[in-house]
Amino acid sequence: MNTDIENLFKDKVLGHPTGLFILFFTEMWERFSFYGMRILLVLFLTAPMVSDNPGWDWARENAMALIGTYASLLYLTPIVGGLVADKYTGYKWAVVIGCIIMTLGHAAMTFETEASLYIGLGLLVIGTGFFKPNITSIISTMYKGKESKKDGAYTIFYMGVNAGAFFGMMLCGYLAENIGWSYGFGLAGIFMFLGMLQFLLAKNLFGSIGEMPSKKKTENAIVTKNEEELNLEKPNPFTTIDKMLVIISTLCGVTYLFNDPLSKIHNINLLNFNLGSYDGSTVVILTGVVLFLTLIISRTLRYSKIVRDRIAAVAIFGLFTVFFFAAFEQSLGSMTIFARDYTARDLSGTSALIFKIIDLIFTVGPLAIITWVLMLLFKKTYTKIPASNIILAIAFIGLWGIVIWKINREFSKETTEVGASWFGILNSFFIITLAPLFSKWWESKYNPSAAMKYGLGLCLLALGFGILAYGTLGIPQGAKTASASMFFLIAAYLFHTMGELCLSPVGLSYLSKLVPPRMIGFMFGIWYLAIAIGQKTAGSMGGMIDKITEQYSLSSFFLIFTIVPFAVGIIAILLNPVIKKLMHGVR
């Protein structure tokens, strides 16, 4: 394994092994397809049947219920996918399997039937489970023994994530809104397929890295001075009762996830019973929560006081994470609906020209930079993985072709209509531009504590929604359409992204420092569960947009997402001394 790592580091691009950039482009195409499809989903499902580009005219509540369940499952299946790769397939083949399954999922979406929609979403959930945890595991393995370069590697890889999301939402969204939904879904599938091919044809470059695991297990944890006492902990194996609690609470959660959209869309209620004044859904979800908390508390109590305290700190961060994502993930739900139905997007004259120029810079600038990186990769690998490079070249020629066609089409029109999906790219754009500034902040002497970062992130998120609440004050109660200025939405995305940069990178970093090495796998699963709960809550709350708008106003709807995150953010800041004490010196 060490020989393979050294071989990878012989050929470098921007100071990192060429293998990192194979993973970079694989992740870029996967995120292109994922975000390209996801930004379309709520628009397609809720678009009127009678229009130039007819959708399915679903009620917003029904669409959000399905999207919430889909988004939630995307954070649960990686727990299983990681275990399968660890025990059976290895990381490389898990990535290939995930890509193939996701390609089939995107292909199913192009048929635009209800059956193909559900099949497609199901395949995407399963494929993501294989792909998501294992491509990052390959990076971790590649940099074993070279930890000083790992932060830089993940930064480059994270740029691939955002580049894919940026171009996926921009181009899939543009095709879907201007030509037809199946074109947008189809484009996502094509680039997913090309991403799979380029990785499959380059996988031999990694040698035995990420191959099927041997029977002999190795310890992969890095021990720091702050963690020495954690390694002295006695083993804490799962008891039969623990396993039963995991199974029953999981069944409760999954049943609720499937029942919510089924009961709303098809009037099929799997939980059609009452227990006192509580309906079946409430009973099942409360049962699952109680059993799961029992599991966490009982296991935590078996550890020493220091470890118990640190796990308590992780649990508090997990709770804050639920609140954050419940609001933040409105970006691909209610905020996309707001962009389509309540935002003035028709531009003419000078304003149209200015937007076209900005859109041109937004599109061509990042694509030119990534193409330059691609050329650097070609110079180092053209003799080693020629077939993979050919596939990458085809993908980029196709990407440039679509971009040039889009630009030419827009500049040939006197007026322009900003697509509702266009606003989704702002998060990726702001991350790419602001991440270096926040990184320097975290490395300075003014680096805030974990609780302060959480508090600041939640308050910035709240401020973004506060801007939307202010911008929608003039929209009357019950209005289905309006023409609010797009600057409110742009400002909201700016503050939401700053909130994400404060909070999102912190969680997993602190988790790895705070829990015992032998418990990291379990706690990572808990962390993904917290995000999954936030995703489902986002869908459920976003689905209330019509009811709240009819009874109160659209401003009141966004005010909820202003008050709640702000209150939780202030609580996080006030709890800073307590959480610092619970962390016992970990920074």
N, C-alpha and C positions, 0 to 999 in steps of 0.2 A: 504493500500500500504506500509506504513512504517513497519507493522508487517511482510509482505512478504520480505522486504529488510533485516530486522533483522534476519529472519529465514535463508536467503541465507548466511549471514555472520557468521552463527554458525559453519558451516563446511567449512574449508579453505584448499586450496592447495597453497603453496608458498606465504602465506599471503593474498590470495584473495579467494572469495567465489567459490565453485565448479561450480556454474552456469557460471562463466566467462570461464571456461575451456570447458564446453559444447559448448559455442559459439566459443571458440578458434578452436575446432575440426570441428565444422560445417563450419566455415570460411575457415579452412585449406582444407577441401575436395572440397569446392566450388572453391577456387582459384586453387587447383590441376586440376580440370576439365577445368576451364576457360583458364588458361595459357597453360595447356597441349594441348588443342585444338587449341588455337590461334597461338602458335609457329609452328604448323603443316600447318596452312591454306595457307600461302604464298608458302611454300615448295610444298605442294600437288598441288595447282593450277598451279604452273609454272614448275613442274617437266615434263620432256619429256615423251611423250606417249610410245616411243620405248626405254625401259630401263628395268632393273631388277625389279624396283619398279615404274611402270608407273603412271604418274599423268595426268593432263588435258592439259598440254602444253599451258596454257594461256600466252598471252603477259604480261610482268611484269606490264605495265601501267594499263591493265585491272584488274589484280589481286589487285594492290594497290588501285584502285578506289573503288572496292568492300570492301576491308579491311578498307579503310579510312571511308567509310560510316558506316560500321558495328561498328567500334571503336567509332565513333562520337555519334551514337545513344545510345551506352552503357552509355554515360554520360548525356543523355537527359531524358531517361525513368525513372531514379531514382527520378526526380523531380515529375513526375506523381505518381510513386509508393509510395513515401512518403506521398503525399496528400491522396491517397486512404487508406493507413494504418491509418493515423490520423483521418479520418472521418468514416471509415467503418469497416475494418477488424481487426485493432490492429496490433501490430508489430509481434507477434508470428505467427499468421496465414499468415501474408504477407510473412514471411520468408519461411514457409512451401509451400505456393502457388508458390513462386519464385523457390524453389528447384524442385518442381514437373515439372513446365514448362521447366526449364533448363534441367532436366533429359530427357524429351521428345525431346528437341532440340538436345542433344548429340546423342540420339538414331537415330534421323533422319539423322545425319551426317554420320553414318556408312554405309548407302546405296550407297553413292558415286554417286548419280545422281544429275543433275543440280536442279531438282525440290526439292529433299530432302535437298540439300545444302541451298537453299534459305529459305525453311521452318525451317530448323534447326537454321540458323542464326537469323531468325525472332523470334523464340521461345526463343533463348538465350537472345536476346535484351529485350524482354518482361519480362522474368524471372529475369534478372538482375535488372530491374526496381523495382520489388517487393523486391528482396533480399538485394541489396546493401545499401539502406539508413536505412533499418529497423533493421538489425542485430546490427548496431552501436547504434541505438536508444534504443534498449533493454539495452545495456551497460550503456548508459547515465541515463536511468531510474533506473537501479540497484544501481547506485552510487549516487543517489540523497540524499543529506545530508552528503555524505562522499566524498566531492570533493577532499580532500587531497590525496586520494588514486586513483583518476581517471587517473592521468597521468601514473601511474604504470600499471593500467589496460589496457589502450590503447597501452602501450608499449608491454605488453604480447600478446595482440590481434594482433598487427602489426607483431609480430614474427610468428603467425599462418598464416597470409597473405603470408609472404615470404617463410615459410616452404612449404605451399601448392604450390606456384608458382615454387619453387625449384624442388620439386619432380615431379610435373606435367610435367614441361618441360623436365626433365631428362628422366622419364620413358615412358610417352606417346610418346615423341620424339624418344626414342630408339626403342620402338616397331614399330612405324610407319616407321622409316627409315630402319630397319633391317628385319622386318617380313611383314608388309603391312600397308597401311594407315588406313584401317578400324579397325585394332587392336588398333592403337593409339587413334582414335576417340572413339572407343568402351570402352577403359579403362577409358577415361575421363568421359563417361556416367555412368559407373559402380560405380565409387567413388562418383559421384554426387548423385546417388541414395542412396548409403550407408550413405552419409552425411545427406541427408534429413531424412532417417529413424531414425538415432541416435538422431537427434534433436526432431523429432516428438514424439519419445518414452520418451524423457526427458523433454518435455515442461512443464509438471505439476510441476517440481521442482521449477519453477519460480513463482508459485502461480498466483496472478492476474497481475503481472508485464508483460506488453506488451499485455494484453488482449484487447478486443474491447473497444474503448473509451466510457466513459459515456457522457451524454449530457452536463454535467457541465464541462466547460473548465477551466484549471488551467494555471497559468503563470509559465513557466519553466525557465525563464531567471535568471541568477545570476548577480546581480548588483554590480559593483565595484565603487570606488570613482571616477574614471575617467569617468564612464558612467552615473553618476547621472543626468547630464544635458541632456543626451539623452532621459531619461525617461520623462522629462518635455515637450518633443516635442508634438505638437498637432497631433491628428490622421491624416493620409494622405491616405484616402481610394482611391481605383482605380476608376477613373471616367469612363464614357462610352467611351470617346476618348482613355483613357489608355488601356481599354480592347480591343478596336478595333485595336490599335497599336500592342498589344501582339499577337492577332489572326493573323493579316495580316503578320507581320514579321515572326511568327512561320511557317505559310504556305509557305512563300518564302524560308525559310531555309530548311524545310523538302522536298519541291519540288526539290530544288537543290541537296540535299543529295541523293535522289532516282534517279534523272535524270542523274547524273554523271556516275554511273556504267551502267545504262540502255543504255545510248547513246554510250558508249565505247564497251560494251560487246555484246549487241544485236542490236545496231544501231536503238534504239527506242528513239527518241528525243522528250521529252514532251515540250521542250521550243524551238521549231523550228521556231524562228522568229528573226528579227533584228530590232533594233531601232537606226537608224543612222548607225554609225560605230560599234555599240555594238551588240553582239549576245544575244540570249535570256537568256542564263545562267548568263551572266555578268549583264544584266538588272535586273534579279530577285534577284540576291545576293546583288547587290548594293542597290536596293529598300529595301530589308529586313534590311540591315545594317543601312541605313538612318532612317528608321522608328523606329528601335530599339534604336538608339542613341537619337532620338527625345523623345522617351518614358523615357529613363534614365535621360536625361538632364531636361526634364520638371518636372519629379517627384523630382529630386534632388533640383531644384530651390525652391521648396515649403518648404524646411527645413531651419533651422537657419544657420548662416554662419559656425559655428563650424562643424555641421553635414555635410554641403555641402562640406567643405574642406576634411573631413575624407572620405566621399564617393568618392571624387576625387582621394584620395590616393589609395583607393581600386580599382578604375578603372585603375589607372596606373599599379598597381600590376597585375591586370587581363590581361592587354596588354602584360606585360612581360611574363606572364604565357602562352599565346598563342604562343609566339616566342619559349619559352622553349620546350613545348611539340611538336611543329612542327618539332623540331630537335631530341629531346630525343626519340620520338616514332619511329624513324628509326630502333630502336633495333629489333622490330618484323617485319620489312619490308625489307628495302634495306640492312641493316646490316646482316640479316639472309641470304639474297641472296648472299651477299659478302662472308659470311662464307661458303656457299655451292659451289659457282662457282669460287671464286677468292682466296681461302685460301688453303694452303698446309695442308691437314688433314690426309694424309697417313703416319703412323709412323711404324718403325721397330726397331728391336734390343733394345738397351738400352733406347732410347727415347720412344719406345712403352711401355716398362716395367715401366718407370717412370710415364708415363701418367696413366697407369692402377692402379698404387699404389695411385696416387693423386686422381683419380676418386673413388677408393675404400674408401679413407679417407673422401672425399667430401660426399659420399653417406651414409656410415655406421655411421659416427660420428653424424651428425644431427639427423638421424633416431633413434639412440640409446638414445639420449637426450630426444627426443619427446616421445619415448616409456616409458622412466622413468617417465615423467610427466603423461603419461596415467596410469601407475601403481599407482601413488599417487592418481589420481582421482578415480580409482577403489576402493581403500581402504576406501575412504570417502563415496562412493555412491553405493556400490554393493547391499545394501539392499533397497535403495530408487528407483533406476532406473536400475534394473538388465537387462531388455530387451535392453535398450540403450547401456549398457556396452557390452553386447554380440555382438551387431552390430559393435561397435567400435573395439572389439577384432577381429572379422572376417575381418574387413577392414585392421587392422594392420598385421594380419597373411598373408593376401593377399599381402600387400605391402612388407613385409619382403621376402615372397616367390619370388616375381618378382625381388627384389634387389639381392637375392642370385643367382637366375637363370642368371641374367644379368652379375654379377661378374664372375660366373663360366664359362659362355660362352666366356667372353672376355679373361680370363686368359688361356683358352684352345687354343687360337689362337696365332700364332707366331707374327703376325703383327696386327695392329689395325687401323681402320679408325674412326677418331673423327667425330661424327655426327654433322651436321650443327646446329641442334637444341640444342646441348650441350652448345654452347656458351651463349645461352639465360639464363642459370642458374647463370651465373656470376654476374648479377645484384643483384639477391636475396642473393647470397653468400656474396658479398661485403657489402650489406646493413646490414646483420646479424653481420658481423665482425666489421664494421666501425661505426654503429649507436651509440654504447656506447661512443665512443670517441667524436663524434660530440655532443652528448647529454651533456657530461661534458663541452665541449667548450661553449655551449649555456648557461650553468649554471654558468660559470666563469665570472670574471670581464671583460674579453676580448670579451664578447658576442657582435657581430656586430649588427648594426641597421638593420631594415627590408630591406631597399634599398641596403645596402651593402651585405646582404645575397643573395638577388636576383642577384646583379651584380657578386658576386663571383660564384654563381651557374651557371650562363650563361657562364662565362669565363672558368670554369672548363669543362663544356659541349663542348665549342668550342675547348679547348685543346685536348679533346678526339678525335674529328673529325680531328684536325690538325695532330694527330699521324697517322690516317688512310690516310689522304691526302699525308703525307710523305711516308708512307709504300707502296702506290700504284703508286708512281712516275715512276717506271720502267715498269708499265703495258701499253702496246701500245694502241693507240687510236682505239676504236671500238672493243676491245677484249671482247669475251664472256666468256672466262675462263682464269685463271692465277693461280699462286701458291705463293701468298704472305705469309710471315711468320704469324703464328697464334698469335704470341706475340703482333703484332700491334692491333689485335682485342681485345685481353685480356686487354691490356693497355687502349684501348678506353673505354671498359666497366668499368674499374676502375675509370677513371676520370668522366665518365657520372654518375656513382653512387654517387661520392662525390658531384657532382653538384646537383643531386636530393636531397641529404641529406641537402644541404644548402637551397634549395628552396621549395621543396614539402611540408614539414610540416609547413612552415611559413604561407602560404596563408590563410588557413581556420582559423588558430589561430588569425591572425590579423583582418580578416573579422569580427569575432565574437566580437572583442574589439572595432572596429571602427564604426559599423553601429548601429542605434537604434534597440532595442530589437524587436519591432514590424515589422522591415524591414528585420530581419535576414533571414527568410524563402525565401523571394524574392531574396535577395543578394546571398544566397547559390545557388539558381537556376542560377543566373548570373555567378557565379563562375564555376559551372559545364558546363555552356554554353561556357565559355572561354576555358576550357579544351577540350570540344567537337570540337570547331573550330580548336584548335591546332591538335587534332587527325585527322580531315579531311584534314587539310593542310599537315600534315605528309604523309598521303596517296597520296595526289596529287603530292607533291614534290618528294616522293620516287618513284612514277611511272615514273618520268623523267629520271631515271638512264640510260636507254638505249639510249635515245636521246642525253643526255649530253655526255655519253661515246663515242657515235659514232661521234659527232661533235667536241668534245674536248678530254676528257679523264676521266677515273674513278677518278683520282686524283682531277680533276676540280669539279666533282660532290661533293666529300667530302669537297672540299675547300669552297663551298657555305655554308655548315653547320658549317664551321670554322669561316668565316668572319662575317656572319649575327649575330649569337648569341654573338660573341665577341663584335661587335659594340653595340648591344643592352645592353650587360652587362656593358660596359664602360658608356653608357648613364645612366643606373641605378645608377652607382656609382656617377656620376657627379650630378645627381638629388637628391642625398641624403639630402643636406640641405633643398631643397624645400619640399621634401616629409616629412621630420621631422617636418617642419613648418605646413604642411597640417594636420598632425596627432595630433597636439595640445596636446603633452605630453603623448600620448599612446605609451607604449613600449612593 
